[in-house]
């Protein structure tokens, strides 16, 4: 068995002829949160093992839900993935609406689908920007539209139990249509020659780790809640998921590009079919979900975002459990990184769309 030493970030170059355990972290690579990635590398700097360490991320969000009413819960749920804020809110709102049997107006249903697709487009452009910087202009454009509709640039807080907080501003839908007509994903040029064959995540491993979203679909996991468990508006949109089988960094980036293109198409269809009418329902002073439990899920930008709500008939949840995409997805680094050269690590991680804050529950 070869000798093994442990070194920190930036150290260990002087140690030759022995395996090194490089402890990357705690890092702060996204909006909030931290994680550690422990790598075992050979003397010629090839990764032989990877261990994501996420336990110290826990800050008790799920316990905080239990002492807040359902309106206040939306504020906390919004924040566990800053790039998927609208979808985070929606998953919780759906859980309460299904528990109470609430009938959400049709216009709110279609606006929710439209805003989910704009949210998805924004999130994908953020991950594509390091590989093709001109994606930043599209990200800024769609984020401005989300801000105009909701009043929030990062934390939209636009969903409400029973629909949306208010209708979108006058002329907003026309501005969305004008923006979508300018989005040309083919202009986002990526050098795939540097990504092909790197960081392969096999189909079996993607299933074993419960990987969803563009990372899972890049490995052949043909699963998309917009088709497989659609919200009412999506039932009329005939979503065909983007699925590839290579499972490497190039496939993941191609999935992000193709899904961005799909989001533009779906958002345009939402505009065409958007009905008039109210966007919310009148609520009682205190919302109380009846005793029982329900599980709801939505297709967030990074994968399946699920909520398990258990109620004892009070105005606060008895238990509200989150199923966040990146909590599962980041575990797959242990199957994806072995065999990767350390020099290729930045390119591989750039293709691996996860939000570390999404791991925190």
C-alpha positions as CSV (number, residue, x, y, z in Angstrom):
1,X,0.0,0.0,0.0
2,X,1.4,3.4,-1.0
3,X,2.3,6.0,1.6
4,X,-0.3,8.7,2.1
5,X,-0.1,12.2,3.5
6,X,-2.7,14.9,4.0
7,X,-2.1,18.5,2.9
8,X,-4.2,21.6,2.7
9,X,-5.0,23.9,-0.2
10,X,-1.9,25.1,-2.0
11,X,0.4,22.8,-0.1
12,X,2.0,19.5,-1.0
13,X,3.8,20.2,-4.2
14,X,7.0,19.4,-2.6
15,X,5.9,15.8,-1.7
16,X,6.7,13.5,-4.6
17,X,6.3,9.8,-4.9
18,X,3.4,9.5,-2.4
19,X,-0.4,9.8,-2.7
20,X,-1.8,13.0,-1.3
21,X,-5.1,13.7,0.4
22,X,-5.9,17.3,-0.6
23,X,-8.6,18.9,1.6
24,X,-10.3,21.5,-0.6
25,X,-12.3,23.6,1.8
26,X,-14.3,24.7,3.5
27,X,-15.1,26.6,0.3
28,X,-17.6,29.3,-0.5
29,X,-18.2,28.9,-4.2
30,X,-21.8,30.1,-4.5
31,X,-24.3,32.5,-3.0
32,X,-24.0,31.1,0.5
33,X,-23.0,28.0,2.4
34,X,-19.7,26.1,2.4
35,X,-18.5,22.6,1.7
36,X,-15.4,20.5,1.7
37,X,-14.1,18.2,-1.0
38,X,-11.4,15.7,0.1
39,X,-9.4,14.4,-2.9
40,X,-6.9,11.6,-3.0
41,X,-4.4,12.2,-5.8
42,X,-1.5,10.2,-7.1
43,X,2.0,11.6,-7.5
44,X,1.2,12.5,-11.1
45,X,-1.8,14.4,-9.9
46,X,-4.6,12.1,-11.0
47,X,-7.6,11.9,-8.6
48,X,-8.2,8.4,-7.3
49,X,-10.9,9.2,-4.7
50,X,-13.2,12.1,-3.9
51,X,-15.3,12.6,-0.8
52,X,-17.8,15.5,-0.6
53,X,-18.2,16.6,3.1
54,X,-21.4,18.5,3.6
55,X,-22.4,17.8,7.2
56,X,-21.3,21.1,8.7
57,X,-23.6,23.0,6.3
58,X,-26.7,22.2,8.4
59,X,-28.3,25.4,9.9
60,X,-31.6,24.0,10.9
61,X,-33.9,25.5,8.2
62,X,-36.3,22.6,8.5
63,X,-36.7,23.2,12.3
64,X,-37.2,26.9,11.7
65,X,-40.2,26.0,9.5
66,X,-41.9,24.4,12.5
67,X,-42.3,27.7,14.4
68,X,-43.5,29.8,11.5
69,X,-46.9,30.0,9.9
70,X,-47.3,29.0,6.2
71,X,-46.8,32.6,4.9
72,X,-43.6,33.0,6.8
73,X,-42.3,29.5,5.7
74,X,-42.2,30.8,2.1
75,X,-39.6,33.3,3.0
76,X,-37.2,30.7,4.4
77,X,-37.9,28.2,1.6
78,X,-37.1,30.9,-1.0
79,X,-33.5,31.0,0.2
80,X,-32.1,27.5,0.1
81,X,-31.1,27.9,-3.6
82,X,-30.6,31.6,-4.5
83,X,-30.8,30.8,-8.3
84,X,-34.0,28.8,-8.0
85,X,-35.9,31.1,-5.6
86,X,-39.2,31.1,-7.5
87,X,-39.3,27.3,-7.8
88,X,-38.4,26.9,-4.1
89,X,-41.4,29.1,-3.1
90,X,-43.7,27.2,-5.5
91,X,-42.9,23.8,-4.1
92,X,-44.0,24.9,-0.6
93,X,-47.1,26.8,-1.8
94,X,-48.2,23.7,-3.8
95,X,-48.0,21.5,-0.6
96,X,-50.2,23.8,1.4
97,X,-52.6,24.3,-1.5
98,X,-53.0,20.5,-2.0
99,X,-53.5,20.0,1.8
100,X,-56.3,22.6,1.9
101,X,-57.8,21.7,-1.4
102,X,-57.3,25.2,-2.7
103,X,-58.3,26.0,-6.3
104,X,-55.6,28.3,-7.8
105,X,-56.8,30.6,-10.6
106,X,-55.8,29.6,-14.2
107,X,-53.9,32.9,-14.8
108,X,-51.7,32.2,-11.7
109,X,-51.0,28.6,-12.9
110,X,-49.8,29.9,-16.3
111,X,-47.8,32.7,-14.8
112,X,-46.2,30.3,-12.4
113,X,-45.1,28.1,-15.4
114,X,-43.8,31.2,-17.3
115,X,-41.8,32.4,-14.3
116,X,-40.4,28.9,-13.6
117,X,-39.0,28.8,-17.1
118,X,-37.6,32.3,-16.8
119,X,-36.0,31.2,-13.5
120,X,-34.6,28.1,-15.2
121,X,-33.1,30.2,-18.0
122,X,-31.5,32.6,-15.6
123,X,-30.0,29.8,-13.5
124,X,-28.6,28.0,-16.5
125,X,-27.0,31.2,-17.9
126,X,-25.2,31.7,-14.5
127,X,-23.6,28.2,-14.8
128,X,-22.8,28.8,-18.5
129,X,-21.1,32.2,-18.0
130,X,-17.7,30.8,-16.9
131,X,-17.6,28.8,-20.1
132,X,-19.1,31.4,-22.5
133,X,-19.0,34.9,-20.9
134,X,-21.6,36.3,-23.3
135,X,-24.2,34.2,-21.4
136,X,-24.0,36.9,-18.7
137,X,-26.0,39.3,-20.9
138,X,-28.9,36.9,-21.2
139,X,-28.7,36.3,-17.4
140,X,-28.9,40.0,-16.7
141,X,-31.8,40.4,-19.1
142,X,-34.0,37.7,-17.6
143,X,-33.1,38.7,-14.1
144,X,-34.3,42.2,-14.8
145,X,-37.6,40.8,-16.0
146,X,-38.0,38.7,-12.8
147,X,-37.2,41.8,-10.7
148,X,-39.8,43.9,-12.6
149,X,-42.5,41.3,-12.0
150,X,-41.7,40.5,-8.3
151,X,-39.8,43.5,-7.0
152,X,-37.0,41.3,-5.8
153,X,-33.8,40.8,-7.6
154,X,-32.6,37.6,-5.9
155,X,-35.3,36.6,-3.4
156,X,-38.5,37.1,-5.5
157,X,-41.1,36.3,-2.8
158,X,-43.8,36.3,-5.5
159,X,-45.6,33.1,-4.8
160,X,-48.4,33.1,-2.2
161,X,-50.6,30.4,-0.9
162,X,-53.3,30.3,-3.5
163,X,-51.5,31.9,-6.4
164,X,-49.2,34.9,-6.7
165,X,-48.8,38.1,-4.6
166,X,-50.2,40.3,-7.4
167,X,-50.5,40.4,-11.2
168,X,-47.5,41.3,-13.4
169,X,-47.1,44.9,-14.3
170,X,-48.8,46.3,-17.4
171,X,-46.8,45.7,-20.6
172,X,-44.6,43.1,-18.8
173,X,-45.6,40.2,-21.0
174,X,-44.8,42.2,-24.1
175,X,-41.3,43.0,-22.7
176,X,-40.8,39.3,-22.0
177,X,-41.8,38.4,-25.5
178,X,-39.4,41.0,-26.9
179,X,-36.5,39.6,-24.7
180,X,-37.2,36.0,-25.7
181,X,-37.0,36.9,-29.3
182,X,-33.4,38.2,-28.8
183,X,-32.2,35.0,-27.0
184,X,-30.1,33.0,-29.4
185,X,-28.5,30.1,-27.6
186,X,-26.5,29.1,-30.6
187,X,-24.4,32.2,-30.1
188,X,-23.1,30.7,-26.8
189,X,-19.9,29.1,-28.1
190,X,-18.2,26.6,-25.9
191,X,-14.9,24.7,-26.6
192,X,-16.2,21.2,-26.1
193,X,-12.9,19.7,-27.1
194,X,-11.7,20.5,-23.5
195,X,-14.7,18.9,-21.9
196,X,-15.3,15.7,-23.8
197,X,-14.5,12.5,-21.9
198,X,-13.9,14.4,-18.6
199,X,-15.8,13.6,-15.4
200,X,-18.0,10.8,-16.7
201,X,-21.0,10.0,-14.5
202,X,-22.3,6.6,-15.5
203,X,-26.1,6.1,-15.7
204,X,-26.1,3.5,-12.9
205,X,-24.3,5.9,-10.6
206,X,-26.6,8.7,-11.4
207,X,-29.6,6.5,-10.5
208,X,-27.9,5.2,-7.3
209,X,-27.2,8.8,-6.0
210,X,-30.6,10.1,-7.0
211,X,-29.2,12.6,-9.4
212,X,-31.8,14.7,-11.2
213,X,-32.0,17.7,-13.4
214,X,-29.6,18.4,-16.3
215,X,-26.8,16.5,-14.6
216,X,-28.9,13.3,-14.4
217,X,-30.3,13.8,-17.9
218,X,-26.8,14.2,-19.3
219,X,-26.1,10.6,-18.0
220,X,-29.3,9.2,-19.6
221,X,-31.7,9.6,-16.7
222,X,-34.9,10.3,-18.7
223,X,-36.9,12.0,-15.9
224,X,-38.4,15.5,-16.0
225,X,-41.3,16.5,-13.7
226,X,-42.6,18.9,-16.4
227,X,-43.5,15.8,-18.3
228,X,-43.7,13.0,-15.7
229,X,-45.7,14.9,-13.0
230,X,-46.7,18.1,-14.6
231,X,-48.4,21.1,-13.0
232,X,-51.6,22.1,-14.7
233,X,-50.1,24.6,-17.2
234,X,-47.3,22.1,-18.2
235,X,-50.0,19.5,-19.2
236,X,-50.7,21.7,-22.2
237,X,-47.1,22.4,-23.2
238,X,-46.0,18.9,-24.3
239,X,-42.5,19.0,-22.7
240,X,-39.9,16.7,-24.3
241,X,-36.9,16.5,-21.9
242,X,-33.3,16.9,-23.2
243,X,-31.5,13.6,-22.6
244,X,-28.0,12.6,-23.4
245,X,-26.1,9.4,-22.6
246,X,-22.4,10.3,-22.6
247,X,-22.4,11.5,-19.0
248,X,-19.3,13.6,-19.3
249,X,-18.6,17.3,-18.8
250,X,-19.4,18.1,-22.5
251,X,-22.8,16.3,-22.2
252,X,-23.7,18.3,-19.1
253,X,-22.9,21.6,-20.8
254,X,-24.8,20.6,-23.9
255,X,-27.8,19.7,-21.7
256,X,-27.6,23.2,-20.1
257,X,-27.5,24.8,-23.5
258,X,-30.4,22.7,-24.9
259,X,-32.5,23.2,-21.8
260,X,-32.0,26.9,-22.0
261,X,-33.2,26.8,-25.6
262,X,-36.2,24.7,-24.4
263,X,-37.1,27.2,-21.7
264,X,-37.2,30.0,-24.2
265,X,-39.7,27.9,-26.3
266,X,-41.8,27.0,-23.3
267,X,-41.9,30.6,-22.0
268,X,-43.0,31.8,-25.4
269,X,-45.8,29.2,-25.4
270,X,-46.9,30.4,-21.9
271,X,-47.2,33.9,-23.2
272,X,-49.4,32.7,-26.1
273,X,-51.8,30.8,-23.9
274,X,-51.8,33.2,-20.9
275,X,-55.4,33.7,-19.8
276,X,-56.9,36.8,-18.1
277,X,-58.4,36.8,-14.7
278,X,-57.4,36.9,-11.0
279,X,-54.0,35.6,-9.8
280,X,-54.8,34.7,-6.2
281,X,-57.6,33.7,-3.8
282,X,-58.8,35.5,-0.7
283,X,-57.3,33.8,2.3
284,X,-58.4,33.6,6.0
285,X,-56.4,35.5,8.6
286,X,-54.7,32.3,9.6
287,X,-54.0,29.4,7.2
288,X,-54.3,26.0,8.8
289,X,-53.6,22.9,6.8
290,X,-55.8,19.9,7.9
291,X,-54.2,17.0,9.8
292,X,-52.4,14.7,7.4
293,X,-49.4,14.8,5.1
294,X,-48.6,15.5,1.4
295,X,-45.5,15.4,-0.8
296,X,-45.2,17.9,-3.7
297,X,-42.4,18.4,-6.1
298,X,-41.4,20.7,-9.0
299,X,-38.7,20.6,-11.7
300,X,-36.4,23.2,-10.4
301,X,-33.4,24.4,-12.6
302,X,-31.0,21.9,-10.9
303,X,-33.5,19.0,-10.6
304,X,-36.3,17.7,-8.4
305,X,-37.2,20.0,-5.6
306,X,-39.6,18.2,-3.2
307,X,-41.5,19.1,-0.1
308,X,-43.0,16.7,2.4
309,X,-45.4,18.5,4.7
310,X,-47.0,16.9,7.8
311,X,-49.7,18.8,9.6
312,X,-51.6,18.4,12.9
313,X,-54.2,21.0,11.9
314,X,-52.3,24.0,13.3
315,X,-51.2,27.2,11.6
316,X,-47.6,26.0,11.6
317,X,-46.2,22.8,10.0
318,X,-45.6,19.8,12.3
319,X,-42.8,18.7,9.9
320,X,-41.7,20.2,6.7
321,X,-38.9,18.2,5.0
322,X,-37.1,19.4,1.9
323,X,-35.7,17.3,-0.9
324,X,-33.2,19.7,-2.5
325,X,-31.5,18.7,-5.8
326,X,-27.9,19.5,-5.0
327,X,-28.0,17.5,-1.7
328,X,-28.1,14.4,-3.9
329,X,-26.3,15.7,-6.9
330,X,-23.1,16.8,-5.1
331,X,-22.7,13.3,-3.6
332,X,-22.1,12.0,-7.2
333,X,-18.7,13.8,-7.2
334,X,-17.4,10.7,-5.5
335,X,-18.3,8.6,-8.6
336,X,-17.5,11.3,-11.2
337,X,-14.1,12.7,-10.2
338,X,-11.8,9.5,-9.9
339,X,-9.6,9.3,-12.9
340,X,-9.7,13.0,-13.5
341,X,-6.4,14.9,-13.7
342,X,-6.2,17.8,-11.1
343,X,-5.5,20.2,-14.0
344,X,-8.9,19.3,-15.5
345,X,-10.7,19.8,-12.2
346,X,-11.9,23.4,-12.9
347,X,-13.4,22.4,-16.3
348,X,-15.2,19.4,-14.7
349,X,-16.6,21.4,-11.8
350,X,-17.7,24.2,-14.2
351,X,-20.0,21.7,-15.9
352,X,-21.4,20.3,-12.6
353,X,-24.3,22.6,-11.9
354,X,-25.0,22.5,-8.2
355,X,-25.6,25.2,-5.6
356,X,-23.9,24.5,-2.4
357,X,-26.5,26.5,-0.4
358,X,-29.1,24.0,-1.8
359,X,-27.4,21.3,0.3
360,X,-28.1,23.2,3.5
361,X,-31.3,22.1,5.3
